[in-house]
Amino acid sequence: MKKFIISLIILSFVLSTSVLANENFYIKTSTMQKDVFLGDPAIYNISITNLLEIDDVYSLSTVSSDWIITPSGITIPTGTAKELSVQLKSGSNVLLGVHGVETIIESARTGETQKALFLVNIKPFDPVFGKYRPSVVLTVDMNKEVDPRKDVELGIYLKNRNSLDIKDLQIKIDGELFSKEYSLPLGPLEEKREELLFPIDDLETPGLHNLNVLISVKNVTLSQTNKNYEVKPYSVVSMDKETKTAFCKSKKTITLHNNGNVEKTQQVKLKVSWLKNIITSTSPDAKTIKEDGERYLSWDVVMQPDETLQLYVTHNYQLPILAILVIILLIIAYYRFRSPILILKDAYILGSKSSGEKSELKIRLFLKNRSRKEIPAAKLVDRVLSIAEFQKQKQLGTLHPTKISHSQNKGTIITWDLEMLEPFEERIVTYEVKSKLQIIGTMNLPAAKINFKHRDKERTVYSNKVLV
């Protein structure tokens, strides 16, 4: 026995400052206080360096359930080191004397572990318990992955390993997302299983979390266990459509809600015809895509957790209907206010002799009454330029002018008096002129006009000009 104690003391000196390492993290330990009374904590320092390229959670536990280590875990950012003070407390089955407590440090990310050995010397003194010290087995069950939409299930198994009747066993559940403290009795050699449910926030951010469960009697820790679990990501986008209609206009509201705890990119498609797409506006702007020969309005919406977005689609028939109405009104106005008489003028050269005889032109005036009413007493007037002279005609059927007048500046003015133009009647008035000079190049003939009375108003309509 003395040789064993001497060996542990030597080992304690060797391990009072030690460094353990692997490729993902390394630890460094040192002893602060190892000689303690039963139930009092021994104190040590542990420095852990995270060599991963991501933050990690490191849990601390003992190989033997007879020893309680606190704290049970620590989060260390990537590429950094943290030093923490560790306490080791003996359970009820630990005897007096020197003990080597093997401790496991485990990475939550990789599952890799390292072991550290701490020497604890339990001095003889027990002011709390009598003949029996409490000895209780603690086992905790929970899922490694947690859906935040459901309650977290936690199972606690307790077993009293001796004949001590524990009237008030304190159970402390300490977690980042939920916690609870309560007590219960545990009879001699009794076994109990507690099934607990803990609700958490539905929108809890996905990630790793730590849970510590500790049992104690009279403020003396009997056992504890540490559990790591992960909150799972999820995202379900709900969609609701509502349509409101007004005069020749409809507005559709698409409401989206991200029922999840992570960001979600959602594609929303709305089928639309080519013609309907012309009169459609959207907010925010949508793009038009084609799939399987069908045309769709499409949005790619990025939604944060618990975010609600609205898309607006407006089909506005007012503008096309208004355009059609304007066109109809313009047509009605055109037929209502257009001139009832249409007059056209054309001319062509009858001939020109190289001997020097004057060229001749034949001029035709086309008249048409486009209205459904008679037009009485219309006066047709045309003008012959000064370089030409009017030729009287003697053919039968030709409408002869009622008046021919001459002006030095305006040339010859020819007037025809028309007693009546029947509805939709068409007339052709022709006459000939002979140029006083040989025509070389082109000649611009002035427009003819017709004067008449329509709807108790005097009106004048002009024909086109003619270039020969």
C-alpha positions in Angstrom: 0.0 0.0 0.0 2.8 2.4 0.8 4.5 1.6 -2.5 1.2 2.4 -4.3 0.9 5.8 -2.6 4.5 6.6 -3.3 4.0 5.7 -7.0 0.9 8.0 -7.2 2.8 10.9 -5.6 5.6 10.5 -8.1 3.0 10.3 -10.9 1.3 13.4 -9.5 4.5 15.3 -9.7 5.1 14.2 -13.3 1.5 15.1 -14.3 1.2 18.3 -12.3 1.9 20.1 -15.6 1.3 18.1 -18.7 0.4 18.7 -22.4 -1.6 16.3 -24.6 -2.3 16.9 -28.2 -3.7 15.5 -31.5 -4.3 17.1 -34.9 -7.7 18.7 -33.9 -7.1 20.0 -30.4 -4.6 19.8 -27.5 -4.9 20.3 -23.8 -2.6 21.4 -21.0 -3.3 20.6 -17.3 -2.0 21.8 -14.0 -2.9 21.0 -10.3 -4.1 23.7 -8.0 -5.5 21.8 -5.0 -5.6 18.0 -4.7 -5.8 17.4 -0.9 -9.5 17.8 0.1 -12.0 16.5 2.6 -14.6 14.0 1.4 -17.2 15.9 -0.5 -15.0 19.0 -1.1 -13.8 19.7 -4.6 -10.2 19.2 -5.8 -9.2 22.1 -8.2 -7.2 21.9 -11.4 -6.6 24.1 -14.5 -7.2 22.9 -18.0 -6.2 24.8 -21.2 -7.9 23.6 -24.4 -6.8 24.9 -27.8 -9.2 24.4 -30.8 -7.3 23.6 -34.0 -10.4 23.1 -36.1 -11.6 25.7 -38.6 -15.0 25.9 -36.9 -16.2 26.6 -33.3 -16.4 23.4 -31.2 -17.9 22.3 -27.9 -15.7 20.2 -25.6 -17.3 18.0 -22.9 -15.5 16.9 -19.8 -16.4 13.7 -18.0 -14.8 11.1 -15.8 -14.3 7.4 -16.6 -15.6 6.4 -13.2 -19.1 7.5 -12.2 -17.8 7.9 -8.6 -16.4 11.3 -9.5 -18.1 14.5 -10.6 -16.3 17.0 -12.7 -17.5 20.6 -13.2 -17.9 22.4 -15.5 -19.0 19.6 -17.8 -18.3 21.5 -21.1 -16.9 24.6 -22.8 -17.3 26.2 -26.2 -14.1 27.4 -27.8 -14.0 29.5 -31.0 -11.9 28.2 -33.9 -8.1 28.7 -33.6 -8.2 29.9 -30.0 -7.4 28.6 -26.6 -9.4 28.8 -23.3 -8.4 28.1 -19.8 -10.9 26.9 -17.2 -10.8 25.9 -13.6 -12.0 22.3 -13.1 -13.4 20.9 -9.9 -13.4 17.2 -9.1 -15.8 15.9 -6.4 -15.9 12.4 -5.0 -19.1 10.3 -5.0 -20.4 8.3 -2.1 -18.4 5.1 -2.9 -15.0 6.8 -2.9 -12.7 5.7 -0.1 -10.3 7.8 1.8 -6.8 8.1 0.4 -5.1 9.0 -2.9 -7.0 8.4 -6.1 -6.1 8.8 -9.8 -9.1 10.2 -11.6 -9.1 9.6 -15.3 -10.9 12.4 -17.2 -12.1 12.4 -20.8 -12.2 15.5 -22.9 -14.3 15.0 -26.1 -14.9 17.1 -29.2 -18.6 17.5 -30.2 -17.6 18.1 -33.8 -15.3 15.2 -34.4 -16.0 12.9 -31.5 -12.3 12.6 -30.8 -11.2 12.3 -27.2 -8.2 12.9 -25.0 -7.6 11.6 -21.5 -6.1 13.5 -18.5 -5.2 12.0 -15.1 -5.8 14.0 -12.0 -4.6 12.9 -8.5 -7.0 13.5 -5.6 -6.2 12.9 -1.9 -9.4 12.4 0.1 -8.7 13.3 3.7 -10.7 11.5 6.5 -13.6 13.7 7.5 -17.4 13.3 6.9 -19.5 15.8 8.8 -22.7 15.2 6.8 -23.5 11.5 6.6 -23.5 8.8 9.2 -23.0 5.0 8.5 -24.1 5.1 4.9 -23.1 7.6 2.3 -25.6 8.1 -0.5 -24.7 6.1 -3.7 -27.0 6.6 -6.6 -26.6 5.6 -10.2 -27.6 8.3 -12.7 -28.4 7.6 -16.4 -29.7 10.3 -18.8 -31.3 9.5 -22.2 -32.1 12.0 -24.9 -32.0 12.3 -28.7 -28.8 13.7 -30.3 -31.0 15.7 -32.7 -33.9 17.8 -31.6 -36.8 19.1 -33.7 -37.7 22.5 -32.1 -41.3 22.1 -33.2 -41.6 19.2 -30.7 -41.0 18.9 -27.0 -37.6 17.7 -26.0 -37.8 14.2 -24.4 -35.5 13.6 -21.5 -35.3 10.3 -19.6 -33.6 10.1 -16.2 -32.9 6.7 -14.6 -32.0 6.5 -10.9 -30.9 3.5 -8.8 -30.1 3.6 -5.1 -27.2 1.2 -4.6 -27.4 0.9 -0.8 -29.9 0.7 2.1 -30.0 4.5 2.8 -33.5 5.9 2.6 -33.1 9.2 0.7 -36.0 11.4 1.6 -34.9 14.4 -0.6 -32.9 13.7 -3.7 -32.2 16.9 -5.5 -32.2 16.8 -9.3 -30.8 19.7 -11.2 -31.3 19.9 -15.0 -29.2 22.8 -16.4 -29.3 23.5 -20.2 -28.9 26.4 -22.5 -32.5 26.1 -23.8 -34.3 24.7 -20.8 -33.7 24.0 -17.1 -35.4 22.6 -14.1 -34.8 21.8 -10.4 -36.9 19.4 -8.4 -36.6 16.8 -5.7 -38.0 13.3 -5.0 -37.6 10.4 -2.5 -35.6 7.3 -3.3 -36.0 4.4 -1.0 -33.4 1.7 -0.2 -32.2 -0.1 -3.3 -35.1 1.6 -5.2 -35.0 2.2 -9.0 -36.9 5.1 -10.7 -37.3 6.4 -14.2 -38.4 10.0 -14.9 -39.8 10.9 -18.3 -39.7 14.7 -18.8 -40.8 16.9 -21.7 -39.4 20.4 -22.3 -40.8 22.8 -24.9 -38.4 25.1 -26.7 -38.8 28.0 -29.1 -40.0 26.8 -32.6 -37.7 29.3 -34.2 -34.6 28.2 -32.2 -31.5 28.7 -34.3 -29.9 25.4 -35.5 -26.7 24.5 -33.6 -25.0 22.4 -30.9 -26.1 22.7 -27.3 -25.0 21.3 -23.9 -27.1 19.8 -21.1 -25.9 18.9 -17.6 -27.9 16.8 -15.2 -26.8 16.6 -11.5 -28.1 14.8 -8.5 -27.3 15.8 -4.9 -28.3 15.2 -1.3 -27.8 17.9 1.4 -25.8 19.9 -1.1 -23.4 17.1 -1.7 -23.1 16.1 -5.3 -23.6 12.4 -5.9 -23.4 12.1 -9.7 -23.7 14.2 -12.8 -23.8 13.5 -16.6 -23.3 15.8 -19.6 -25.2 15.5 -22.9 -24.6 17.3 -26.2 -27.5 17.6 -28.7 -28.2 19.5 -31.9 -31.2 21.6 -32.9 -32.2 20.5 -36.4 -32.8 23.1 -39.2 -36.2 23.0 -40.9 -38.2 25.3 -43.2 -41.8 25.0 -44.4 -43.2 27.9 -46.5 -47.0 28.3 -46.4 -48.8 30.1 -49.2 -52.2 31.9 -49.2 -53.9 33.5 -52.2 -56.6 36.2 -52.1 -58.2 37.9 -55.1 -60.2 41.2 -55.0 -62.0 42.5 -58.0 -63.2 46.0 -59.0 -64.4 47.6 -62.2 -62.4 45.9 -65.0 -59.6 45.2 -62.6 -58.5 42.3 -60.3 -55.7 42.3 -57.7 -54.3 39.0 -56.4 -52.4 38.9 -53.1 -50.0 36.0 -52.5 -49.0 35.8 -48.8 -45.9 33.7 -48.0 -44.7 32.7 -44.5 -41.5 30.9 -43.6 -42.5 28.5 -40.8 -38.9 27.6 -40.1 -35.8 28.4 -38.2 -33.5 28.8 -41.2 -33.4 31.1 -44.3 -35.4 29.7 -47.2 -35.3 30.5 -50.9 -38.7 29.8 -52.4 -39.7 29.9 -56.1 -43.3 31.1 -56.7 -44.9 30.5 -60.1 -48.2 31.8 -61.4 -49.6 30.6 -64.7 -50.5 33.5 -67.1 -51.5 33.7 -70.8 -49.6 35.8 -73.3 -52.5 38.2 -73.7 -53.1 38.5 -70.0 -49.4 39.1 -69.4 -49.7 42.3 -71.4 -52.2 43.8 -68.9 -50.5 42.4 -65.8 -48.3 44.3 -63.3 -46.5 42.8 -60.3 -45.0 44.0 -57.1 -42.2 43.1 -56.6 -41.3 42.7 -60.2 -41.6 39.1 -61.5 -39.8 37.6 -64.4 -41.6 35.6 -67.2 -40.5 32.1 -67.8 -41.7 29.2 -70.1 -42.0 25.6 -68.9 -43.5 22.8 -71.0 -44.9 25.3 -73.4 -46.7 27.2 -70.6 -46.0 30.8 -69.6 -45.5 31.7 -65.9 -44.8 34.7 -63.7 -41.9 33.7 -61.4 -40.4 35.1 -58.2 -37.3 33.8 -56.4 -38.1 34.9 -52.8 -35.5 34.8 -50.0 -37.2 34.5 -46.6 -35.8 34.8 -43.1 -37.1 32.6 -40.3 -40.7 33.4 -39.3 -40.8 36.1 -42.1 -44.0 37.0 -44.0 -43.9 38.4 -47.5 -46.6 39.5 -49.9 -46.6 39.4 -53.7 -49.1 41.5 -55.6 -50.4 40.6 -59.1 -52.8 43.1 -60.8 -54.7 42.4 -64.0 -55.9 45.8 -65.3 -58.5 45.6 -68.1 -59.3 49.3 -67.8 -56.6 50.5 -70.3 -57.5 48.2 -73.1 -61.2 48.8 -72.6 -60.6 52.5 -72.5 -58.5 52.3 -75.7 -61.3 50.4 -77.5 -63.9 53.0 -76.3 -61.6 55.9 -77.5 -61.3 54.2 -80.9 -65.1 53.7 -81.1 -65.6 57.3 -80.1 -63.1 58.5 -82.7 -64.8 56.4 -85.4 -68.2 57.8 -84.4 -66.8 61.3 -84.3 -65.2 60.8 -87.7 -68.4 59.8 -89.3 -70.3 62.4 -87.3 -68.1 65.4 -88.2 -66.5 64.4 -91.5 -67.4 66.3 -94.6 -70.5 64.7 -96.3 -69.0 65.5 -99.7 -65.7 64.0 -101.0 -63.9 65.8 -103.8 -60.9 64.4 -105.7 -59.0 65.9 -108.6 -56.7 64.4 -111.2 -55.3 65.4 -114.6 -53.4 64.0 -117.5 -51.8 65.3 -120.7 -53.7 64.7 -123.9 -50.8 65.4 -126.2 -48.0 67.7 -127.3 -46.7 68.2 -130.9 -43.1 68.9 -131.7 -44.1 71.5 -134.3 -44.8 73.9 -131.4 -48.5 73.4 -130.9 -49.7 73.9 -127.4 -50.1 70.9 -125.0 -53.5 69.9 -123.8 -54.6 68.7 -120.3 -57.8 66.9 -119.4 -58.9 67.5 -115.8 -61.4 65.5 -113.9 -63.2 66.3 -110.6 -64.8 63.4 -108.7 -67.7 64.3 -106.4 -69.4 62.0 -103.9 -72.1 62.6 -101.4 -71.1 60.2 -98.5 -74.1 61.1 -96.4 -77.6 59.7 -96.2 -79.2 63.1 -96.9 -79.6 65.3 -100.0 -77.3 68.2 -100.4 -79.0 71.1 -102.3 -77.4 74.0 -104.1 -73.7 73.1 -104.1 -71.2 75.3 -105.9 -68.1 73.7 -107.5 -65.2 76.0 -108.2 -61.9 75.3 -109.9 -59.1 77.5 -111.1 -56.9 77.3 -114.3 -53.5 78.8 -114.1 -52.6 81.8 -116.2 -50.3 79.8 -118.5 -53.3 77.8 -119.7 -56.7 78.6 -121.1 -60.1 76.8 -120.6 -61.4 74.9 -123.6 -65.2 74.9 -124.1 -66.6 71.5 -124.8 -69.7 70.7 -126.8 -70.1 66.9 -126.1 -73.4 65.8 -124.8 -73.6 64.7 -121.2 -70.9 67.1 -120.1 -71.8 69.4 -117.3 -71.0 72.9 -118.5 -69.8 75.7 -116.2 -72.4 78.2 -115.1 -69.8 80.9 -114.8 -66.2 81.5 -116.2 -64.3 84.5 -114.9 -60.8 85.7 -115.6 -58.3 87.2 -113.1 -54.8 88.6 -114.0 -53.3 87.1 -110.8 -55.5 84.0 -110.2 -56.0 82.9 -113.8 -59.4 81.5 -115.0 -62.0 80.7 -112.4 -64.6 78.1 -113.4 -67.9 77.7 -111.5 -70.5 74.9 -111.7 -73.8 75.2 -109.9 -75.2 71.8 -108.8 -78.9 71.9 -107.9 -78.9 68.7 -105.9 -76.6 65.8 -104.8 -78.6 62.7 -103.9 -77.5 60.5 -101.0 -74.4 58.5 -102.0 -74.5 60.1 -105.5 -71.3 60.2 -107.4 -70.5 62.7 -110.2 -67.6 63.4 -112.5 -67.0 66.8 -113.9 -64.4 67.0 -116.7 -62.9 69.9 -118.7 -59.9 70.5 -120.8 -57.3 73.2 -120.8 -54.6 74.1 -123.4 -51.2 75.5 -122.3 -50.1 78.7 -123.9 -46.5 77.4 -123.8 -44.9 74.1 -124.4 -45.0 72.1 -121.1 -41.5 71.3 -120.0 -41.1 69.6 -116.7 -44.0 69.5 -114.2 -47.0 71.7 -113.6 -48.7 72.1 -110.2 -52.5 72.5 -110.5 -54.3 74.2 -107.6 -57.0 72.4 -105.5 -60.7 72.6 -106.5 -63.3 73.4 -103.9 -67.1 72.9 -103.4 -69.3 75.2 -101.3 -72.5 73.8 -99.8 -74.8 74.1 -96.9 -74.9 71.3 -94.3 -76.8 71.3 -91.0 -77.6 75.0 -91.5 -73.9 75.9 -91.8 -72.0 76.9 -94.8 -69.1 74.6 -95.5 -66.2 74.4 -98.0 -64.3 71.3 -98.9 -61.1 71.3 -101.0 -59.7 68.6 -103.2 -56.1 67.5 -103.6 -53.6 69.4 -105.6 -52.3 67.7 -108.8 -48.8 67.6 -110.2 -48.5 66.8 -113.9 
